[in-house]
Amino acid sequence: MSNADQLAYWNGEAGHKWADNDAMMAHMLAPIARDLIQHANIGSARRVLDVGCGGGSETLMLADHLGPQASVLGVDISAPLLAVARENALAAGASGRQVDFLQADASNHAFPPASFDLLFSRFGVMFFDDPTAAFAILYQALQPGAKLAFSCWQPLQENLWAMIPLKAAFQHLPAPEPPPPHAPGPFAFADADYTRSVLAGAGFSAIAITAHAVTMAWGREDDLATTARDMLNMGPVSRLLQDCDPALREAVYTSAIEAMAPWFSDGKIRMPGAVWLVTASKQ
């Protein structure tokens, strides 16, 4: 999707759905954010830009990790998710003091030059129309010596949490046309060499891309069927189901529940995933 399409998507029905499920998603993705924080060694950061902050869970995690001497600005295009983020920050006592939020498209927003010493993102930078140009704009917002740290998904075949539900759906739905290589989307930076070239083209140096295995654990209720439906309604299959008639949707659910049953235990579906932990710096 283009930047304009992303803006419409994340402020429409999908944005409200993600906002309603923010607590579940934040709990599931928190280990990845914590691992990225530890991996990137960001303890000295004082002015942080959190790109694609969503409901603000990792924004608050950054603020807690860095302490009261640091401030974190979370930026996102989704008004529904930012409403959740502001509520969470207020509840945590961090709103307006250590944490603030901005609705903007980080790929073209005019951030004050050299105003941040850390650019951080948990799965928020893979959706830019022109990623090299977007990172060049973000580069200008960083101080000399600033760090970049983000997580992104490795290829689909390394992420069974996404691949298995998709294969179940394709038993009933036609597979869409493959997107162009590196098209904006969850797997845009799956190719580490491509990601490295984007960052280098934007001016970053000391680029390091580290493979990191994760376990995606879904589950709000001790029920396989409910958990599987949650996965399908929030994961990559959700867009395929948008225009399905109810009978076809139920057929997809049935096949996915069967496919994911071996991964269900103790009230959760736990499936393997793989991410890249990416770090770089501005000289």
C-alpha positions as CSV (number, residue, x, y, z in Angstrom):
1,M,0.0,0.0,0.0
2,S,1.1,3.6,-0.6
3,N,1.6,6.0,2.2
4,A,-1.9,7.4,1.5
5,D,-3.4,3.9,1.6
6,Q,-1.6,3.2,4.9
7,L,-3.1,6.4,6.3
8,A,-6.6,5.4,5.4
9,Y,-6.1,1.8,6.5
10,W,-4.8,2.7,10.0
11,N,-7.4,5.4,10.6
12,G,-10.3,3.2,9.4
13,E,-11.8,0.0,10.6
14,A,-8.4,-1.7,10.8
15,G,-7.0,1.0,13.1
16,H,-10.0,0.7,15.4
17,K,-9.6,-3.1,15.5
18,W,-5.9,-2.9,16.4
19,A,-6.7,-0.3,19.0
20,D,-9.4,-2.6,20.5
21,N,-6.8,-5.4,20.6
22,D,-3.8,-3.3,21.7
23,A,-3.4,-5.0,25.1
24,M,-3.1,-8.4,23.5
25,M,-0.7,-7.3,20.8
26,A,1.4,-5.4,23.3
27,H,1.7,-8.4,25.5
28,M,2.7,-10.7,22.6
29,L,5.3,-8.3,21.1
30,A,6.8,-7.0,24.4
31,P,9.5,-9.7,24.4
32,I,10.8,-8.5,21.0
33,A,10.9,-4.9,22.1
34,R,12.7,-5.9,25.3
35,D,15.2,-7.9,23.3
36,L,15.8,-5.0,20.9
37,I,16.4,-2.6,23.8
38,Q,19.0,-4.9,25.3
39,H,20.6,-5.8,22.0
40,A,21.0,-2.1,20.9
41,N,22.6,-0.9,24.2
42,I,20.7,2.3,24.3
43,G,21.2,3.2,27.9
44,S,22.8,6.6,27.2
45,A,19.9,7.9,25.0
46,R,18.1,11.0,26.3
47,R,15.9,12.2,23.4
48,V,14.2,9.3,21.6
49,L,12.0,9.0,18.6
50,D,9.8,5.9,18.5
51,V,8.5,5.4,15.0
52,G,5.3,3.5,14.4
53,C,4.6,3.6,18.2
54,G,1.0,2.2,17.9
55,G,-0.6,1.9,21.3
56,G,2.6,3.2,23.0
57,S,3.6,0.0,24.9
58,E,7.2,0.1,23.7
59,T,7.3,3.9,24.1
60,L,6.5,3.5,27.8
61,M,9.0,0.6,27.9
62,L,11.7,2.8,26.5
63,A,10.9,5.6,29.0
64,D,11.0,3.1,31.9
65,H,14.3,1.7,30.7
66,L,16.0,5.0,30.2
67,G,14.7,6.7,33.3
68,P,13.3,10.2,34.1
69,Q,16.3,12.0,32.6
70,A,15.1,10.8,29.1
71,S,12.1,11.8,27.0
72,V,10.4,9.7,24.3
73,L,8.3,10.9,21.4
74,G,6.0,8.3,19.9
75,V,4.9,9.0,16.3
76,D,2.3,7.1,14.4
77,I,-0.2,7.7,11.6
78,S,-3.1,6.0,13.4
79,A,-5.4,8.3,15.5
80,P,-7.2,5.3,17.1
81,L,-3.9,3.7,18.3
82,L,-2.6,7.1,19.5
83,A,-5.7,7.5,21.6
84,V,-4.8,4.2,23.3
85,A,-1.2,5.3,23.7
86,R,-2.2,8.6,25.4
87,E,-4.5,6.7,27.8
88,N,-1.8,4.2,28.6
89,A,0.7,7.0,29.2
90,L,-1.7,8.9,31.4
91,A,-2.4,5.8,33.5
92,A,1.4,5.2,33.8
93,G,1.9,8.8,35.0
94,A,4.3,9.5,32.1
95,S,2.0,11.7,29.9
96,G,3.5,15.1,29.0
97,R,6.5,14.6,31.3
98,Q,8.6,11.8,30.0
99,V,6.4,10.6,27.1
100,D,4.5,12.4,24.3
101,F,2.8,11.4,21.1
102,L,2.5,12.9,17.6
103,Q,0.2,11.9,14.8
104,A,2.3,12.2,11.7
105,D,3.8,10.2,8.8
106,A,7.4,9.7,9.9
107,S,8.5,9.3,6.3
108,N,8.0,12.9,5.4
109,H,7.4,14.8,8.7
110,A,9.6,17.9,9.3
111,F,11.2,16.9,12.6
112,P,13.5,19.5,14.0
113,P,17.0,18.8,12.7
114,A,19.4,17.0,15.1
115,S,16.8,16.7,17.8
116,F,17.0,13.0,18.7
117,D,19.9,10.8,19.9
118,L,18.0,7.5,19.2
119,L,15.6,6.4,16.5
120,F,13.7,3.3,17.7
121,S,11.0,1.2,16.1
122,R,9.4,-2.2,16.7
123,F,7.9,-3.2,13.3
124,G,7.1,0.4,12.4
125,V,9.5,1.2,9.5
126,M,8.6,-1.4,6.8
127,F,5.7,0.5,5.3
128,F,7.4,3.5,3.6
129,D,6.8,4.1,-0.1
130,D,10.4,5.2,-0.6
131,P,12.3,3.8,2.4
132,T,15.7,5.3,1.4
133,A,14.1,8.8,1.2
134,A,12.2,8.2,4.4
135,F,15.3,7.1,6.4
136,A,17.2,10.1,4.9
137,I,14.6,12.4,6.4
138,L,14.8,10.6,9.8
139,Y,18.6,10.7,9.5
140,Q,18.4,14.5,9.5
141,A,16.3,14.4,12.7
142,L,19.2,12.7,14.5
143,Q,22.1,14.2,16.3
144,P,25.7,13.3,15.2
145,G,26.6,10.0,17.0
146,A,22.9,9.1,17.4
147,K,21.8,5.4,17.2
148,L,19.2,3.7,15.1
149,A,17.6,0.4,16.4
150,F,14.6,-1.4,14.9
151,S,13.1,-4.8,14.5
152,C,11.6,-6.2,11.3
153,W,10.5,-9.6,10.1
154,Q,12.7,-12.1,8.3
155,P,11.2,-13.9,5.2
156,L,7.7,-15.3,5.5
157,Q,9.0,-18.9,5.3
158,E,10.9,-18.3,8.5
159,N,7.8,-17.1,10.3
160,L,5.4,-20.1,10.7
161,W,3.0,-17.9,12.8
162,A,2.2,-16.1,9.5
163,M,2.8,-18.8,6.9
164,I,0.7,-21.6,8.4
165,P,-2.5,-19.5,8.7
166,L,-1.9,-18.2,5.1
167,K,-1.6,-21.7,3.8
168,A,-4.8,-22.7,5.5
169,A,-6.6,-19.7,4.0
170,F,-5.3,-20.5,0.5
171,Q,-7.1,-23.8,0.7
172,H,-10.3,-21.7,0.2
173,L,-9.2,-18.4,-1.2
174,P,-7.2,-17.5,-4.3
175,A,-3.6,-16.4,-3.5
176,P,-3.1,-12.7,-4.3
177,E,-0.6,-11.7,-6.9
178,P,2.9,-11.6,-5.3
179,P,3.9,-8.1,-4.4
180,P,6.9,-6.5,-6.1
181,P,10.2,-7.3,-4.3
182,H,10.6,-5.1,-1.2
183,A,7.1,-3.6,-1.5
184,P,5.8,-1.8,1.6
185,G,4.4,-4.3,4.1
186,P,5.4,-6.5,7.0
187,F,8.1,-8.4,5.0
188,A,9.5,-5.4,3.1
189,F,12.9,-5.7,4.9
190,A,13.1,-9.5,5.0
191,D,16.2,-9.3,2.7
192,A,19.0,-8.2,5.0
193,D,21.2,-7.1,2.1
194,Y,18.4,-4.8,0.8
195,T,17.8,-3.4,4.3
196,R,21.5,-2.7,4.6
197,S,21.5,-0.9,1.2
198,V,18.5,1.3,2.2
199,L,20.2,2.4,5.4
200,A,23.5,3.0,3.7
201,G,21.8,5.0,1.0
202,A,20.2,7.2,3.7
203,G,23.6,8.0,5.2
204,F,23.8,5.5,8.1
205,S,27.0,3.7,9.0
206,A,28.0,0.9,11.3
207,I,25.0,-1.1,10.1
208,A,24.5,-4.4,11.8
209,I,21.7,-6.9,11.1
210,T,21.3,-9.8,13.6
211,A,19.0,-12.8,13.2
212,H,16.8,-13.3,16.2
213,A,14.4,-16.2,16.8
214,V,11.1,-15.5,18.6
215,T,8.0,-17.3,19.8
216,M,4.7,-15.7,19.0
217,A,2.3,-16.6,21.8
218,W,-1.4,-15.8,21.2
219,G,-4.2,-16.4,23.6
220,R,-6.8,-14.5,25.6
221,E,-9.0,-17.4,26.5
222,D,-8.3,-21.1,27.2
223,D,-9.8,-22.0,23.9
224,L,-8.1,-23.0,20.6
225,A,-10.9,-21.8,18.3
226,T,-11.1,-18.4,19.9
227,T,-7.4,-17.9,19.9
228,A,-7.1,-19.1,16.2
229,R,-9.8,-16.6,15.2
230,D,-8.0,-13.8,17.0
231,M,-4.8,-14.7,15.1
232,L,-6.6,-14.7,11.7
233,N,-8.4,-11.5,12.4
234,M,-5.2,-9.6,13.4
235,G,-2.5,-11.3,11.3
236,P,-1.8,-11.4,7.5
237,V,-4.9,-13.4,6.8
238,S,-7.2,-10.6,8.0
239,R,-7.0,-8.5,4.8
240,L,-7.9,-11.6,2.8
241,L,-11.0,-12.1,4.9
242,Q,-12.3,-8.5,4.6
243,D,-14.7,-9.1,1.7
244,C,-15.4,-12.8,2.3
245,D,-18.9,-14.1,2.7
246,P,-19.6,-15.7,6.1
247,A,-19.6,-19.3,4.9
248,L,-16.2,-18.8,3.2
249,R,-14.8,-17.1,6.3
250,E,-15.9,-20.0,8.5
251,A,-14.3,-22.5,6.1
252,V,-11.0,-20.5,6.5
253,Y,-11.4,-20.5,10.3
254,T,-12.0,-24.2,10.3
255,S,-8.9,-25.1,8.3
256,A,-6.7,-22.7,10.3
257,I,-7.9,-24.1,13.6
258,E,-7.0,-27.6,12.4
259,A,-3.6,-26.4,11.1
260,M,-2.7,-24.6,14.3
261,A,-4.0,-27.2,16.8
262,P,-0.5,-28.9,17.2
263,W,0.9,-25.5,18.4
264,F,-1.8,-25.0,21.1
265,S,-1.0,-25.7,24.7
266,D,-1.8,-24.2,28.1
267,G,-4.3,-21.9,26.6
268,K,-2.0,-20.3,24.0
269,I,-0.9,-20.9,20.4
270,R,2.8,-20.7,20.4
271,M,4.5,-20.6,17.0
272,P,8.0,-19.9,15.8
273,G,9.0,-16.6,14.2
274,A,12.2,-14.9,13.1
275,V,13.1,-11.2,13.1
276,W,16.1,-9.0,12.3
277,L,17.5,-6.8,15.0
278,V,18.9,-3.8,13.0
279,T,21.3,-1.2,14.4
280,A,23.2,1.6,12.8
281,S,24.5,5.1,13.7
282,K,24.8,8.6,12.3
283,Q,28.4,9.9,12.2
